[in-house]
Amino acid sequence: MSTKIHAATEALGLPIRLIGSPGQRNDIAFAHDLIDGIEADAAIADKGYDADHLVNRILGDGTEVVIPPKRNRKDLRSYDVDLYKERNRIERFFSKLKQFRRVATRYDKLLANFMGFVKLAAIAIWIK
């Protein structure tokens, strides 16, 4: 049993939305739910989120898209390489989240219980 945690963070790397999903689901499947109602100057994500429907949605909201294109794309979209380096803040958030043993080892069988503790851990990260 595996679980993916999808997270949206603000500019300092603090979580603003967390979604849990089965591990076999693709990252892009929850992307629209992840960005719903969030206003930002830029949306930074990795290549797993490079899809026309998501990029068009982000652009439609008036947000800059900072997602590197996949290699197999016919039209390679440009992106701000320097701003993309800020994506490491979400990686640092996940590193902090994994410091909580219950999150790292996933003791809970039910996704609702597991995500409850993930959200408690995220609150603890906010407070620090």
C-alpha positions as CSV (number, residue, x, y, z in Angstrom):
1,M,0.0,0.0,0.0
2,S,1.5,3.3,-1.1
3,T,0.3,6.8,-0.9
4,K,1.3,10.1,-2.6
5,I,1.1,13.4,-0.9
6,H,0.4,16.3,-3.3
7,A,1.3,19.7,-1.8
8,A,1.0,23.3,-2.8
9,T,3.2,25.7,-0.9
10,E,3.5,29.4,-0.7
11,A,6.7,31.3,-1.6
12,L,8.5,30.4,1.6
13,G,7.8,26.7,1.3
14,L,5.0,26.5,3.9
15,P,2.1,24.3,2.9
16,I,-1.2,25.8,1.9
17,R,-3.0,22.7,0.5
18,L,-2.3,19.0,0.9
19,I,-4.0,16.1,-1.0
20,G,-3.5,12.4,-0.5
21,S,-3.9,9.9,-3.2
22,P,-3.2,6.2,-4.0
23,G,0.5,5.7,-5.0
24,Q,-0.4,4.4,-8.4
25,R,-2.2,7.5,-9.5
26,N,-0.4,10.0,-11.8
27,D,0.7,13.4,-10.3
28,I,-1.3,15.4,-12.9
29,A,-4.6,13.7,-11.8
30,F,-4.9,16.0,-8.8
31,A,-3.3,19.1,-10.2
32,H,-6.5,21.0,-10.8
33,D,-7.8,20.3,-7.3
34,L,-4.4,21.4,-5.9
35,I,-4.4,24.8,-7.5
36,D,-8.1,25.6,-7.2
37,G,-8.7,29.0,-5.7
38,I,-5.0,29.8,-5.1
39,E,-3.9,33.2,-6.4
40,A,-0.2,33.4,-7.2
41,D,2.3,35.3,-9.4
42,A,3.9,32.1,-10.6
43,A,3.2,28.4,-10.5
44,I,6.4,26.3,-10.2
45,A,6.2,22.6,-10.8
46,D,8.3,19.7,-12.1
47,K,7.9,18.0,-15.5
48,G,5.3,15.6,-14.1
49,Y,2.8,18.5,-14.3
50,D,3.6,19.5,-17.9
51,A,0.3,19.1,-19.6
52,D,-1.5,21.5,-21.9
53,H,-4.8,21.5,-20.0
54,L,-3.0,22.5,-16.7
55,V,-0.7,25.1,-18.4
56,N,-3.8,26.7,-20.1
57,R,-5.7,26.7,-16.8
58,I,-2.8,28.4,-15.0
59,L,-2.3,31.0,-17.8
60,G,-6.0,31.6,-17.8
61,D,-5.8,32.6,-14.1
62,G,-3.1,35.2,-15.1
63,T,-0.3,33.3,-13.4
64,E,3.2,32.7,-14.9
65,V,3.9,29.1,-15.7
66,V,7.3,27.8,-14.5
67,I,7.2,24.2,-15.6
68,P,10.0,22.7,-17.7
69,P,8.6,21.0,-20.8
70,K,9.0,17.2,-21.2
71,R,11.5,16.0,-23.8
72,N,8.9,14.5,-26.0
73,R,7.0,17.8,-26.5
74,K,6.7,19.0,-30.1
75,D,6.7,22.7,-29.1
76,L,9.1,23.3,-26.3
77,R,7.7,26.1,-24.0
78,S,10.2,28.5,-22.5
79,Y,10.3,29.0,-18.7
80,D,12.2,31.0,-16.2
81,V,15.2,28.8,-15.2
82,D,16.2,31.0,-12.3
83,L,12.7,31.1,-10.8
84,Y,12.5,27.3,-11.3
85,K,15.4,26.9,-8.8
86,E,13.0,28.1,-6.1
87,R,11.1,24.7,-6.5
88,N,13.6,23.3,-4.0
89,R,11.5,24.9,-1.3
90,I,8.8,22.3,-1.7
91,E,11.4,19.6,-1.7
92,R,12.6,21.0,1.7
93,F,9.0,21.0,2.9
94,F,8.8,17.3,2.1
95,S,12.1,16.7,3.9
96,K,10.7,18.4,7.0
97,L,7.5,16.4,6.7
98,K,9.4,13.1,6.6
99,Q,11.0,14.0,9.9
100,F,7.8,12.9,11.5
101,R,8.1,9.2,11.9
102,R,4.4,8.5,11.6
103,V,4.4,10.2,8.2
104,A,7.6,8.6,6.9
105,T,6.5,5.0,7.8
106,R,2.8,5.4,7.3
107,Y,1.5,3.5,10.3
108,D,-2.1,4.3,9.5
109,K,-4.1,2.0,7.2
110,L,-6.8,4.5,6.3
111,L,-5.9,7.4,4.0
112,A,-8.1,9.7,6.1
113,N,-6.2,9.0,9.3
114,F,-2.9,9.3,7.5
115,M,-3.7,12.6,5.9
116,G,-5.0,13.8,9.3
117,F,-1.6,13.3,10.8
118,V,0.1,14.8,7.7
119,K,-1.9,17.9,8.2
120,L,-1.0,18.0,11.9
121,A,2.7,17.7,10.9
122,A,2.2,20.5,8.4
123,I,0.7,22.7,11.2
124,A,3.8,21.9,13.3
125,I,6.0,23.0,10.4
126,W,4.1,26.2,10.1
127,I,4.5,26.9,13.8
128,K,8.3,26.4,13.8
